[in-house]
Amino acid sequence: QKAIRSAQVEAKCNLPNGIGIVKLMGRHAGFIAVHSTLCSGEVDLCLVPEVPVVTEGHKGCLPHLERVIEKKGHAVIVVAEGAGEEILGQSATFDAGGNRKLPELGLWLKDEIGKHFKRQGKPATVKYIDPSYMIRSVAANANDAIYCELLAQNAVHG
């Protein structure tokens, strides 16, 4: 939530046409991105691996952003890290853990949004936030402890 709030602040402080993009974990599923989007209430566009990314046309991301910005003056986008392979292609390289490297849709989208608004003759400031390890390094709270205990008991006792 802190990363999304940061993107919102950046977008609002860079008017007119401020846009904040947040990359969240989600190699093959957009669960974290979708739930973060729903919890924040501030996100205008959420891109996940399960849904192909469309940039142009009536249902495209770029026209949608134009409509949001005309209405609000700013926009916030959440991108799951695995989204966009249908646009950017699948990488042939692997990381040290043996996982296929994912295309950087968020960075690509940042450039595409800038180009799109420039073609429209509108200024736009796009900020990109990648909080990947900030999310993994949050201390566990009481709810996390209870949930882990429940999972452990069910794993052992069925």
N, C-alpha and C positions, 0 to 999 in steps of 0.2 A: 504494500500500500504506500510505503514511503516513496518508492520509485515512481509510482503513478502520480502521487501528489507533487513530486518534484517536476515531472513532465508537465503537469497542469500549470504549476507556477511559472515555469519557463514559457509555456505557450501564452499564458495571460500577460506576462510581462514583455512579450515581444509583439505587441499589437502594432499594426494590423496584421492579420494572417499568421499568427504564431501557431506553430504545430510542434507537439512533443511526441516522440516515438519511444516506447519502452519495449525492450526485448526481454522476454521471460522464458524460463525453462519450458521445455516441451518438445523433445526430439520427434516423437511420433504421435503425440496426443496433446491437444490444447487444453487439457483439464485445468492446469494452473492459470493459464492466460484467461480462460473463460470465467473462472470463479473470481479471479482478481478483478476482471472487468465488471462483473455483476456486483461485487462487494463495494467497489469504489463509487459507482454511480456517476463517474466523471468521464468515462471512456466513450469515444464516439465511433471507434472502429476497432474490431478485434480480429486478427488474422491467425488461423490455426491450421495445422497440417491436414486435418480431415476435410477441409473445404478448399477447393482450388481458388487461388487468388486471381481476380479479374481486375485489371487496372482501368480499362477504357469501357465506353458504352454506358447505357443508362444505369446498369447495376454495378458499374466499376467503382473501384476505390477512389480514384481521382475526382470524378464528378461528385461522388458522395462527399468528399472533403470540401469541395467548393460550396456545396449546399450548406454544410455544417458551418463553415466559416462565414458565409453570408449571413447566417442566422445568429451565431454566437461571437464571431470575431476571432475564434481560436479553435483548436481541435487537439484531442489526445488519442493516440493510436497505441494499441498493445499488439505485439507480434510474438507468437510462440516461435522458438528458435528453429523448429522443423518446418515451418510454413514456407511455401514458395518454391519448392523443388520443381514444380511443373513449369515455372517461369525461368528459373536460373539454372536448372539442370542438377543432376546428381553428381556429387564430387567423387573423384576416383582416388582420393587420398584419405588416410585414416589417422586418427590421433594416437597418442601414446597408449591409451586404454583399449585400442582396437576398434573404436567406434568410427564410422564414416563421418568425415567432416561435413558439416551442414553449410548450405549457401547462406550468405549474410543478407537475408531479405530486408532487414531493418535498414542497413546502410544503403542497399540498392534503392529502397523505397524513399529514403531521405533524398537521394540524388534525383530520382524521378519526380518527386513532389516539387522540388526546386525548379526543375526544368519545365514542368507543367505550368506552374504559376508564372514563370518567366514568359512562356509562350502566350499566356493570357494577359500579359502586361500588368500583372499584380505582384507587388512585393510579398515575399514570404520568408519567414525565419523558421528553420526546422532544426530542432535539437534532438539528439539521439542519446538515450540512456541505456546502458547495459549493466544491470545490477546483479549479474549471475551469482557471484559469490556472496553478495550481501544477503540474498535470500537463503542460501544454504547455511549461513553463519548466525542465524537468529537463535537465541537461547530458547530452550523448550519451556513451555509454561505448564500449568496444572492440567489443562485440557489435553496437551500432548502426552503427558505422563499417564493419564487415565486411558487414553486411546491405545498407547503402547501396551499397557497392562492387559487390556481387553484382547488385543491381537495375540499377545503371548499366551494368555490362558486358552484362547480358542485354538491356537496352533498345537498346544500340548494336549488339551482335553477334548478337542473337537467340538 
